[in-house]
């Protein structure tokens, strides 16, 4: 399938993507370690935490599950929260789909490498992405995430109070730093603020997990309204 490119074809290589993602290894490792510690702190086994990281490979969704279960929420609530957070990949898949290679199976398999940072690093033009750059940029992040998770579960049992080391705020701080950069319009900032207020208001009165689900649902609703407004403009 033809792809629109503003940069030389040589830039769409595994090596180019790998080099572009090298600076992300350390922060990804630290966040993975934070997840490993958080998972073991709520009673997960090391195997469960590592397997989840290997299969899911989504910090936001994995931390949502840990947060809901750690607060006493149900497994259903944890799954719903993680699903709502991961629903952004539907839009990401639509955006990057035309740039993927081969038939449906190959495209689906290579699409598993899509993560937020790789989507940015894989862009080779205003509307096109490089499949090789995508895979190359995801590889070091995946390694960092897995090594971090393993380190976290190993250290988790030896840390009496993870919060005393500030490990509980590593991912929220990283997530907020990414979020701030994405809030480029007044509507987006208003939606994010509304979601935060909804979560804060529900935490004292709602069952564990419901505040996260409600906040995620409000974000999706706000995003849908913004897209509809843009389309009508």
C-alpha positions in Angstrom: 0.0 0.0 0.0 1.4 3.4 -0.9 2.4 5.7 1.9 2.9 9.4 1.8 6.4 10.3 3.0 8.3 13.6 3.4 11.5 11.9 4.5 13.8 9.5 2.7 12.7 5.8 2.7 16.0 5.0 4.5 14.5 6.7 7.7 11.9 3.9 7.9 14.3 1.3 9.4 14.5 -0.7 12.5 17.8 0.9 13.4 16.4 4.4 13.1 13.5 3.6 15.3 15.7 1.9 17.9 18.1 4.9 18.0 15.2 7.3 18.4 13.8 5.4 21.4 17.1 4.9 23.3 16.5 8.0 25.5 13.2 6.4 26.7 14.8 3.2 28.1 15.6 4.7 31.6 12.3 6.3 32.3 10.5 3.2 31.0 12.6 1.0 33.2 11.8 3.2 36.3 8.1 3.2 35.6 8.2 -0.6 35.1 9.9 -0.9 38.4 7.3 1.2 40.0 4.6 -1.1 38.6 6.4 -4.2 39.9 6.6 -2.7 43.4 3.0 -1.6 43.3 1.8 -5.0 42.1 3.6 -6.9 44.8 2.5 -4.5 47.5 -1.2 -5.5 46.9 -0.3 -9.2 47.1 0.5 -10.2 43.5 3.0 -12.9 42.8 6.1 -12.0 40.9 5.0 -14.3 38.0 1.6 -12.5 37.8 3.2 -9.1 37.6 5.8 -10.1 35.0 3.3 -12.0 32.8 0.9 -9.0 32.8 3.7 -6.7 31.7 4.7 -9.1 29.0 1.2 -9.5 27.6 -0.4 -6.1 28.3 2.6 -3.7 28.0 0.5 -0.7 28.8 1.5 1.3 31.9 -1.7 3.3 32.2 -3.9 0.2 32.0 -1.8 -1.8 34.3 -1.6 0.9 36.9 -5.4 1.3 36.7 -5.9 -2.3 37.5 -3.5 -2.2 40.4 -5.1 1.0 41.7 -8.6 -0.4 41.6 -7.7 -3.7 43.1 -5.5 -2.1 45.7 -8.4 0.1 46.8 -10.6 -2.9 47.3 -12.4 -2.7 44.0 -13.7 -5.8 42.1 -11.9 -7.5 39.2 -14.7 -6.4 36.9 -14.2 -2.7 37.9 -10.5 -3.1 37.3 -11.0 -4.6 33.8 -13.5 -1.8 32.9 -11.1 0.9 34.0 -8.2 -0.6 32.1 -10.4 -1.1 29.0 -11.6 2.5 29.0 -8.0 3.8 29.3 -6.8 1.5 26.5 -9.7 2.5 24.2 -7.4 5.2 22.8 -5.7 2.5 20.8 -8.8 2.3 18.6 -8.1 5.8 17.3 -4.4 5.1 17.2 -5.1 2.0 15.1 -7.2 3.9 12.6 -4.4 6.5 12.3 -1.5 4.1 11.8 -3.4 1.4 9.9 -2.8 2.6 6.4 1.0 2.6 7.0 1.2 -1.0 8.2 2.5 -3.7 5.8 1.1 -7.0 4.4 -2.2 -8.7 4.9 -4.6 -8.5 7.9 -2.6 -11.0 10.1 0.8 -9.3 9.6 -0.8 -5.9 10.1 -2.5 -7.0 13.3 0.7 -8.6 14.7 2.9 -5.6 13.9 0.2 -3.3 15.3 0.8 -4.9 18.7 4.0 -2.8 18.9 2.0 0.4 19.0 2.5 2.4 22.2 2.1 6.1 22.8 5.8 7.1 22.4 6.3 4.8 19.4 3.4 6.3 17.5 5.2 9.7 17.7 8.6 8.2 16.9 7.3 6.2 13.9 6.0 9.3 12.1 7.8 9.9 8.8 5.5 12.5 7.3 2.4 14.6 8.3 0.1 11.6 7.6 2.4 8.6 7.3 4.1 6.2 9.7 7.0 3.8 9.2 6.2 0.2 10.2 9.9 -0.6 10.6 10.5 2.6 12.7 7.5 1.6 14.8 8.9 -1.9 15.6 12.4 -0.6 16.1 11.3 2.1 18.6 9.1 -0.2 20.6 11.8 -2.9 21.1 14.0 -0.9 23.6 10.9 0.3 25.4 9.6 -3.2 25.8 13.0 -4.4 27.1 13.1 -1.5 29.6 9.5 -2.2 30.7 10.2 -5.9 31.3 13.5 -5.3 33.1 11.9 -2.7 35.2 9.0 -4.9 36.2 11.4 -7.7 37.1 13.5 -5.4 39.2 10.4 -4.0 40.8 8.9 -7.4 41.9 12.4 -8.5 43.2 12.8 -5.3 45.2 9.2 -5.1 46.2 9.4 -7.7 48.8 12.3 -6.0 50.4 10.8 -2.6 50.6 8.7 -2.1 53.7 7.1 1.1 52.6 7.2 1.9 48.8 5.5 5.2 49.4 8.4 6.3 51.6 10.7 6.2 48.6 8.2 8.0 46.4 7.7 5.0 44.1 4.0 5.5 44.2 4.2 8.8 42.4 6.6 7.8 39.6 3.9 6.8 37.1 1.4 9.6 38.0 4.1 12.2 37.6 5.2 10.8 34.2 1.6 10.5 33.1 0.8 14.1 34.1 3.9 15.3 32.2 2.7 13.6 29.1 -0.9 14.8 29.6 0.1 18.4 29.9 1.8 18.3 26.6 -1.3 16.9 24.9 -3.8 19.4 26.3 -3.4 21.9 23.5 -6.9 23.3 23.3 -9.2 24.9 25.9 -11.7 22.1 25.3 -9.1 19.5 26.1 -8.0 21.3 29.3 -11.6 21.6 30.4 -12.3 18.0 29.8 -9.3 16.9 31.8 -10.2 19.2 34.6 -13.8 17.9 34.6 -12.5 14.3 34.8 -10.2 15.1 37.7 -13.0 16.8 39.6 -15.4 13.9 39.0 -12.9 11.4 40.3 -12.1 13.6 43.4 -15.8 14.0 44.1 -16.6 10.3 43.8 -13.6 8.9 45.8 -15.2 9.6 49.3 -18.6 8.2 48.4 -18.3 5.7 45.5 -17.1 2.1 45.7 -13.4 1.5 44.8 -12.9 1.6 41.0 -15.9 3.7 40.2 -14.1 7.0 40.3 -11.5 5.8 37.8 -14.2 4.4 35.5 -16.3 7.6 35.7 -13.3 9.8 35.0 -12.3 7.7 32.0 -15.8 7.7 30.6 -16.0 11.5 31.0 -12.7 11.9 29.1 -14.0 9.7 26.2 -17.3 11.7 26.1 -15.4 15.0 26.1 -13.2 13.7 23.3 -16.2 12.6 21.2 -17.8 16.0 21.7 -14.7 17.8 20.6 -14.3 15.7 17.5 -18.0 16.3 16.6 -17.5 20.0 17.1 -14.5 20.1 14.8 -16.3 18.1 12.2 -19.2 20.5 12.2 -16.9 23.6 12.0 
